[in-house]
Each structure stands twice: as structure tokens, then as C-alpha cells.
Amino acid sequence: MTQTKGQGRTRRRANELDGRTWTRYSISVWSDIRKNEAEIKLGHPAIFPVQLVGRLIQCFAPPGEVVVLDPFAGSGSTLVGAVGLGKEAIGLELIPEYVELARRRLVSEAGALTGRARIYQADARELLRFVEPNSVDLVITSPPYWNVLSRKRTSDGKAIRDYVENPADLSRIPGYEEFIQTLALVFRDVYTVLRPGRYCLVVVMDLRQRSRFFPFHADLASALQGIGYVFDDLIIWDRRQEYNHLRPLGYPSVFRINKVHEYILIFRKPG
């Protein structure tokens, strides 16, 4: 455990950031995160940038050897970002084509990677088959956004191809309440494998279906607090630069909000 001395007492370090970077990253809205050209070309409908993963690891991973988990690994951004910083990474992904995509990304960037990664083709609900209790130091993940990926983006109307046709995919659960309850089962197992005092970071966006608004971030936060997580804080990830064809939602009958941000929910396991 890395420690620093200050004013006559030893203090445990939360991470390895210097003071200036700590201050810059502590701002509650992150608007400088970008997908690179390679990530844009990958074709995964819900990819988040390795740059985002790297920053989250810098902020929330303790110094020293660290195991990072993503139970919804998708195209492998969490694994690539973690291994690139010399961490050990574990991922679960349901869809074979995305497991292969994640493996290709890890191989293609192997020259610059110093950590180790394991990815399993498996349902996130099988997590305890692959990961031991109290063995993970940091969780970075973005769960399925219910059925949003089978419809057009609300802000700019761009079509998004169907994410998956696998019946085990959680986004195909028909009812929103059942969807939240099922996600809670996954995060209950995540809680089991997470070490006490460590963080679980969840990237989500609120949803709308016609006239009904679903505060996904708030509902998921409530569910996770019911498991035992401490809801420690949140960050706004400003993605407006990716939405370059905004349209007047609901015009002229009802004023609707163009959602161009996501939430990074910060949970901690007590201890």
C-alpha cells in the first residue's frame, strides 16, 4: 500500500495522481473525452473510449497491483484500458463476435500493453463461476440500456443496428422494472467479488420511450444501494460533440430534451 507523509502523520494514497491532475479530474463534468478513429470504426453500438477507462483507473484504482473487472465487456474497452496501464483485467461478454473483437483489440495493441487480460464468453449472471469473492479492486462497466439499441437515437435520429438477438441478452427483457431487478442480481454478484473499500463505476444514460421518461441512473442507483453499495457521487460525461445532427424533439407539440450526456455512477463497497 502506498502512503505519503504530511503534517506529522502518514496518509494512505487513494491513487497515483499529482495534485494538479487530481484537481482537473475532480471537476464534475467531463467534456474532453473522445473516441479515437479506431474506436469509431469498430462497429460496436455502445462502445466507450479507452481514454475514459484510463482516466477512471487513474482516479479510482489504488496504487500497486490492481484487478479490474467489466461484467459487460462488450468490445473490450475496459480490458484494453486496464492492461494498457499495467493492470490485470477480467471481462465477461455474452456475444461471441464481441468477445473476438475484444481479443483482437488486445492482440493488436499488445506491443504497448503491460498487464494481463482474461475475457470469457458468458452471461454476466454467471460471474461467480469465473471470479473469486473479494478479489477485484475496481469495476468499470456499462450495462445494457434496456431496449434502446434497437431504436433510433432520440437526439439526432440516427439508426442504431440491433445490438444482439441472443435471448439471454438483458436488453431484451420486455419490462423496465424487471430489467432493473435483473441488473440488480448481476451487481449483487459484483458486490461479492469486489474488495471492501473499493469502487464500482457504472456508465449509464437515462431513457425515453415516447411519452414515458425512465430515470435509469436514479433507478439503478437505488437498486445498488439496496444491495449495500454506498452511492458515493457521480460524474457527467458530456458527449455533445458526437451529436452533430440534433433535431427539435417534440416540436411543436411538446418540448423534449436532447440527451447528449451520460452519467458515471460512483459506488463503493463499505469497508
Secondary structure by P-SEA (a helix, b strand, c coil): cbbbbcccbbbbbcccccaaaaaaaccccccccccccccccccccccccaaaaaaaaaccccccbbbbbbccccccaaaaaaaaabbbbbbccccaaaaaaaaaaaaaacccccbbbbbbcccccccccccccccccccccccccccccccccccccccccccccccccccccccaaaaaaaaaaaaaaaaaaccccbbbbbbbbbbbccccccaaaaaaaaaaaaacccccbbbbbccccccccccccccccbbbbbcccccbbbbbccc
